[in-house]
């Protein structure tokens, strides 16, 4: 448990630095909406509409262990609160770091600009 | 005494691809539809999530999603002089069970069988003469043409989200596609998947030898896709857990994420799981079905569901079994050459060769179910001269690589001991450096390859098991020897460090897995004297019974069957909706 926590601290630190780095690039929520097409098979934006994955309605500020969805043990264990910065880290490598073993069957978005666009879109669309 | 239920308009037996297609298409009529499924319900969320679905032992070795042979199985023999014995473990073929059927754990390979297969007797007689067809081969036309079924192939491809590259768009040959395919009205809904290293090596060698490689079409979505019913498929992640598994990413075109949920949105459609159909009931004339008797597998209760129209859409073999148990059509007798139910059972053959490349990295664990490259120069290519080879049919040749799973995928060069430290060293050394070429060969009907009721063995309800009599005959042996010779030529051109011996399949054995492409037994055709169903897959004898599935195929292609299985289900649905329901009658 201790090792998971210390990894998480590291991960959050990295997330912070990456976010600072990517803040200079222009984010385009319109392009982000196109990126989001990769997600819609499993993720809805409507409140309470869980599918293969949890709804993304109200994502930012929500716990990764919220009771409304049957989360994987890995996701419950990390027990983080989703922020745009953390989502950026997660989407870069969904099986990386403390998230290893979660159930999302997606290899990730290695392109930082694509992630920034997607997150810009999600900031609007998940409200 | 069975409990008699209030009647429904349409009763469908089996909720896989074809049951789902029929339920969805006929739900629009407003008629009341009930669907019986002998297995349980399934969803991606609850049943196919990672890490649960990555359990190779449970799903691949122990066949968790497939037919339970402790409840029902088939008896097997190679020829009529043998006594058939029950298949007590799954092996050669793997019928599905449960909602979605085998459509849940298929690889996704989706073909269009060409016109010269649908009109096979006519086309071979025209080109090679009547005497070219052996006397013991009941080769028959299907009663439909390639042009008639083309729009329905299209419907199925767009429903299942097939990824591929057209080879012939309205008569124009397309570079990179299969130049031998029949003309199609439009391209596949999704572009072809990425090609792996093995497929690239194969395509290069095949091109240099003058063949025509193209990406194999398959219902693994190469991009996020929304089908015409608004159902969404995810992008394939190349996880290598496709065949024998449900897809965790909803990227494999499967009935439980496409046609079935669309059908069940309609309140007129009721799905009853764990309900095992035991018999189609008939009235006193024997010419009209009155409903279906079934058992609730959870309670043991026996029930009768009266219906105006009965559609059998279980696995092909189960359709034939149910027809034999119910007396729908006259059972086939191989000696007397009478009857039709059980006739023209066929399977698939072929050949394969393993190859080993020192220092290569094929990354077999990155894989989808149906990807790869194929050539049709000795299959759908009608210009290939069968006369020289002396056989009817042909084989398509592919390099795929659907997985690199730890239990199953242990390729070692010939001569390696089967166990011990030498085997361990070899399996570690060659895991990354091996690949294979396979040929999938047609099986043409033979009068002695057939299905009937077993005289001895019974299922859990005391009903006779179905008996399968099958072996490859001289026509298939010639075909498979020829394909072994061709794949050997391609393999040598690829210059491997070590090459195995190209091996044709010459006899059939039920133990090792080969292919779940069992066809025939309730075949369609133009003549009630030699077929069970008319061109709309309606029983000649009991016209309010329709039968879907590969059991309707009068012969087997080298191609996988799901393309025409899906297309014929849409074709049948149109015939029922537009013709039969307006005036219930024999449609031919």
HADDOCK unambig.tbl for C-alpha pairs under 7 A between the chains (distance, minus, plus):
assign (segid A and resid 37 and name CA) (segid B and resid 224 and name CA) 6.57 0.50 0.50
assign (segid A and resid 38 and name CA) (segid B and resid 224 and name CA) 5.55 0.50 0.50
assign (segid A and resid 38 and name CA) (segid B and resid 234 and name CA) 6.57 0.50 0.50
assign (segid A and resid 38 and name CA) (segid B and resid 235 and name CA) 6.80 0.50 0.50
assign (segid A and resid 41 and name CA) (segid B and resid 232 and name CA) 5.25 0.50 0.50
assign (segid A and resid 41 and name CA) (segid B and resid 233 and name CA) 5.64 0.50 0.50
assign (segid A and resid 41 and name CA) (segid B and resid 234 and name CA) 5.17 0.50 0.50
assign (segid A and resid 51 and name CA) (segid B and resid 45 and name CA) 6.94 0.50 0.50
assign (segid A and resid 52 and name CA) (segid B and resid 44 and name CA) 6.44 0.50 0.50
assign (segid A and resid 52 and name CA) (segid B and resid 45 and name CA) 4.65 0.50 0.50
assign (segid A and resid 103 and name CA) (segid B and resid 49 and name CA) 6.42 0.50 0.50
assign (segid A and resid 103 and name CA) (segid B and resid 50 and name CA) 5.00 0.50 0.50
assign (segid A and resid 103 and name CA) (segid B and resid 51 and name CA) 6.57 0.50 0.50
assign (segid A and resid 105 and name CA) (segid B and resid 248 and name CA) 6.43 0.50 0.50
assign (segid A and resid 105 and name CA) (segid B and resid 249 and name CA) 5.67 0.50 0.50
assign (segid A and resid 106 and name CA) (segid B and resid 237 and name CA) 6.58 0.50 0.50
assign (segid A and resid 107 and name CA) (segid B and resid 237 and name CA) 6.74 0.50 0.50
